[in-house]
Amino acid sequence: MSPDGRAASSHPTPFECSEALLRVFEYLDGEMGPDDVSRVRAHLDACAECFRQYDLDQMVKMVVKRSCSQQAAPTQLRSTILTKLTMIRIESE
């Protein structure tokens, strides 16, 4: 069973996990098309480990938003942060 109470299917492959985690911020920011949203949502429903990471990313995003609600981050800063997060995830695998 997934952390939010949904029934989990068989564990996805490492490739599916890395793709879902790589794209989680696109998912959180609503920057995906409906097909990609469905794929990521299905993966998160089936993979408790990825769901925990998604939940953590969502919490970080909410804290940053609450702390910086009056200021928008520069595009270059956002790009740099996403690149570094991706590198950290790749190194930890």
Number of C-alpha atoms within 10 A of each C-alpha: 12 16 16 9 8 10 10 16 13 7 13 13 9 10 9 16 19 16 12 23 22 18 17 25 17 15 19 14 10 11 13 16 10 9 9 15 18 13 13 21 16 14 22 25 20 21 22 17 14 21 22 14 14 19 15 12 16 16 12 12 15 13 12 11 14 10 10 11 10 8 8 9 10 8 8 9 10 11 11 11 11 14 13 11 13 16 12 11 13 11 8 7 7
